[in-house]
Amino acid sequence: MQRRGGVRRGGSVVLALVLVAGCGDDGGSGPSADGAADGAADGADGGATMGSDGPADSADAADGTGSAPPPGPAAEGWESAYVDGGVGLGCDRSLAEILDAGAPALTFGDTTIAVGFEQVGNNQNPIVVRFDGDAPVWCQRHETEGPDGRALGLTWDGGDVAYVVYTIVGGGSSLEGRGGWIGSYAPGAISGGGPKVSYLGRVEASDGSLSAGTFIIAVKSDNKVNSHTPAGPPTVQPNGDVRFTGGSAHKPIDQGLQAMDCTDYPFDSTYVLSPDLSTMICAECTNCASQQPCE
């Protein structure tokens, strides 16, 4: 059976949020972006620790409950597959086992690329795997350090490059320093911590290498990293730019690596990035003013 843009669950093929993004918040609440209610939202996320993202993380179940802007037009031929929270995999799994597990997967011609995460003791590592027919070609773990990482979905047109969306809990991983717009978990004067944030990667289909990637984060009132969770897979626009949506419990990051000027919760954000993920073209968020708003 030809599988394109779908995920196999229980022997049937189901479209997995193809080019449609809901939006997520990570459990923060409160009527105001500043003040006492703000502290409650910060506290809910600021207490996250490395290794806290277990196989059935309740925070993952809460992701994707907001209402992001529509994803906009996609370039012809690009398809997406996404599972909120990701699917546990292993490099020793067969293609049939990966599809039966419901992992996000896309097939063009004879080639399938799937994503998920591997549980190693108390740690999780994002996995991207390619099969030609039923034969494994490569399996890449894009980070194996202490912070928990998951690959949740991908967007691909069958060509040389696929875009993969991840979450990562903490800094100091191999996802850093990839030449993207935000190159580290805690950039500039922002300090770290352990909240789960989004990461968008550019993966080479030939060997599975991560050729570029950017963090997408939010910032708490004390200038520490706060959570940002994906709302779905990215969208490749007709001009090649990459559109990504998500949600945060506090103010999302702006063009100058500072918090946006926001007035109220929720914070459902949209970012448009250059094809190599090095430049933020524009950004917008509900209840916030951006330095470089999208038209």
C-alpha positions in Angstrom: 0.0 0.0 0.0 1.3 3.5 -0.9 1.4 5.7 2.2 1.8 9.4 1.7 1.3 11.9 4.5 -0.3 9.4 6.8 0.3 7.4 9.9 -0.7 3.7 10.1 -2.7 3.0 13.3 -4.1 -0.5 13.9 -3.8 -1.5 10.3 -5.5 1.5 8.7 -4.0 4.7 7.3 -5.1 7.9 9.0 -4.1 11.4 7.9 -2.0 12.9 10.7 -2.7 16.6 10.9 -1.6 17.1 7.3 -0.7 20.8 7.0 -3.2 21.6 9.8 -2.0 23.0 13.1 -3.9 23.3 16.3 -2.2 25.2 19.0 -0.7 24.3 22.3 -0.2 25.7 25.7 1.8 23.9 28.3 -0.4 24.1 31.3 0.1 27.8 32.1 -3.0 29.8 33.1 -4.0 33.2 34.3 -5.8 36.3 33.1 -2.7 38.4 32.6 0.8 38.2 31.1 2.2 40.2 34.1 1.6 40.1 37.8 0.5 37.4 40.1 -1.3 35.3 37.6 1.9 35.5 35.5 3.9 33.9 38.3 1.5 31.0 38.5 2.0 30.2 34.8 5.8 30.6 35.2 5.8 28.4 38.2 4.0 25.6 36.4 6.7 25.5 33.7 9.7 26.6 35.6 9.7 23.5 37.7 10.3 21.1 34.9 13.5 19.1 35.1 15.6 17.1 32.7 14.4 13.6 32.4 10.8 14.5 33.3 9.3 13.7 29.8 8.2 10.1 30.4 6.5 7.8 27.9 3.0 9.0 29.0 3.8 12.6 30.0 0.6 14.4 31.1 2.0 17.7 29.9 2.2 16.2 26.4 -1.4 15.3 26.5 -2.3 18.9 27.3 -0.4 20.3 24.3 -2.2 21.4 21.2 -5.4 22.7 22.9 -5.3 26.3 21.8 -6.3 27.8 18.5 -3.4 28.9 16.3 -3.8 30.9 13.1 -4.4 28.7 10.0 -1.1 27.4 8.5 -1.4 29.2 5.2 -0.8 27.9 1.7 1.7 25.1 1.3 4.1 24.6 -1.6 2.9 22.0 -4.1 4.1 18.5 -3.2 4.9 19.0 0.4 3.1 16.7 2.9 3.2 16.4 6.6 2.7 13.8 9.4 2.6 14.6 13.1 1.7 12.9 16.4 1.4 15.1 19.5 3.8 13.9 22.1 5.6 11.6 19.6 5.8 7.8 19.4 8.4 5.6 21.0 10.6 3.8 18.5 13.9 2.1 18.2 16.6 1.7 15.5 16.0 -2.0 15.6 12.4 -1.7 14.5 11.2 -2.9 11.1 9.2 -0.6 8.9 6.0 -2.6 9.6 6.6 -2.3 13.3 7.1 1.5 13.0 4.0 2.0 11.0 1.9 -0.3 13.3 3.1 1.8 16.3 1.5 4.9 14.6 4.7 6.8 14.1 4.6 9.9 11.9 5.8 8.7 8.5 5.8 9.8 4.9 6.4 7.7 1.8 7.3 8.9 -1.7 8.0 6.3 -4.3 9.8 3.5 -2.5 11.3 5.6 0.3 9.7 6.2 3.8 11.0 8.5 6.5 9.6 8.2 10.0 10.3 10.0 13.3 9.8 9.3 17.0 11.9 8.9 20.1 13.9 6.2 21.8 13.7 5.5 25.5 17.1 4.7 27.0 16.7 4.3 30.8 15.4 7.6 32.1 16.5 9.4 28.9 14.8 10.0 25.6 16.5 10.6 22.3 14.8 11.8 19.0 15.0 9.3 16.2 14.7 9.8 12.4 14.8 6.7 10.3 14.7 6.0 6.5 13.6 2.8 4.7 13.8 2.0 1.0 11.1 -0.5 0.5 11.4 -2.6 3.7 15.2 -2.3 3.9 16.6 0.1 6.6 18.9 2.8 5.1 19.8 4.9 8.1 18.6 5.7 11.7 19.8 8.9 13.2 19.7 10.0 16.9 20.1 13.8 16.7 20.8 14.1 20.4 21.8 11.6 23.0 22.6 13.9 26.0 20.8 14.3 29.3 17.9 16.5 28.2 14.9 14.5 26.9 14.3 15.0 23.2 11.5 13.8 21.0 10.8 14.0 17.2 7.0 14.6 16.8 6.5 15.1 13.1 8.0 15.9 9.7 7.2 17.7 6.5 8.7 16.4 3.2 8.2 16.5 -0.5 10.3 13.4 -1.4 13.3 15.5 -2.2 16.7 16.2 -0.6 15.5 17.9 2.6 12.8 17.1 5.2 11.8 19.5 8.1 11.4 17.8 11.5 9.8 19.2 14.6 11.1 18.2 18.0 10.7 19.0 21.7 13.7 19.2 24.0 13.8 19.6 27.8 16.9 21.6 28.8 20.1 22.8 27.2 23.5 21.3 26.5 22.4 18.9 23.7 23.7 18.2 20.2 20.7 20.2 18.8 22.7 23.4 19.7 25.0 25.2 17.4 23.3 24.2 14.1 23.4 27.6 12.5 19.7 28.4 13.0 18.0 31.6 14.0 18.1 30.7 17.8 21.2 28.5 18.1 20.9 27.5 21.8 18.3 26.6 24.4 19.1 29.8 26.3 20.4 32.4 23.9 22.0 35.7 24.8 21.2 37.1 28.2 18.4 34.5 28.8 19.2 31.9 31.4 18.4 28.2 31.2 16.3 25.8 33.3 14.4 22.8 32.3 11.1 23.7 30.5 10.2 21.9 27.3 10.7 24.0 24.2 10.2 23.5 20.5 12.9 22.8 17.9 12.7 22.9 14.1 15.3 20.9 12.2 16.4 20.6 8.6 17.3 17.0 7.8 19.2 15.6 4.8 17.2 12.8 3.2 20.4 11.1 1.9 22.0 10.3 5.2 19.7 11.7 7.9 22.1 14.3 9.1 20.8 17.4 10.9 22.1 20.2 8.7 20.4 23.1 10.4 18.1 23.8 13.3 16.6 26.5 15.5 15.1 26.6 18.9 11.7 28.2 19.5 11.3 29.3 23.1 9.4 31.6 25.4 10.7 33.8 28.2 9.5 34.2 31.8 9.3 37.5 33.7 12.7 36.7 35.4 14.3 36.3 31.9 14.6 32.5 32.2 13.5 30.1 29.4 9.8 29.2 29.6 8.1 26.4 27.7 7.1 26.5 24.0 5.3 23.5 22.5 4.6 22.8 18.8 1.0 23.0 17.5 1.8 20.7 14.6 4.2 20.2 11.7 5.7 23.1 9.8 4.4 24.3 6.5 6.7 25.0 3.5 5.3 28.0 1.7 5.3 28.5 -2.0 8.4 30.7 -1.8 10.3 28.1 0.2 10.0 29.8 3.6 9.0 27.6 6.6 6.0 28.5 8.7 5.8 27.0 12.2 3.1 27.4 14.9 3.1 26.7 18.6 2.0 27.9 22.0 3.6 29.0 25.3 2.6 29.7 28.9 4.4 33.0 28.8 5.8 35.5 26.3 7.3 34.0 23.1 10.6 35.2 21.8 10.8 38.0 19.3 13.2 39.0 16.5 15.8 40.5 18.8 15.9 37.5 21.1 13.7 39.3 23.6 10.2 38.6 24.9 7.4 40.0 22.8 5.3 42.8 24.3 2.2 40.9 25.4 -1.0 41.8 27.3 -2.8 38.6 28.1 -2.8 34.8 27.9 -2.9 32.6 25.8 0.2 33.0 23.6 -0.4 31.2 20.3 2.6 32.0 18.1 3.5 31.8 14.4 7.0 32.1 13.0 8.1 32.2 9.4 11.7 31.3 8.8 14.1 31.2 5.9 14.5 27.7 4.2 17.9 27.2 5.9 16.2 28.2 9.3 18.9 30.9 9.8 16.6 33.9 9.7 13.3 34.8 11.2 11.3 36.4 8.5 8.4 37.4 10.6 6.5 36.5 13.8 3.1 37.0 15.4 1.3 35.9 18.5 -2.1 36.4 20.0 -2.3 39.2 22.5 1.3 40.3 21.6 3.1 42.9 19.5 6.0 41.7 17.4 9.0 43.7 16.2 8.6 42.0 12.8 4.9 41.1 12.3 3.7 38.9 9.4 1.5 40.5 6.9 
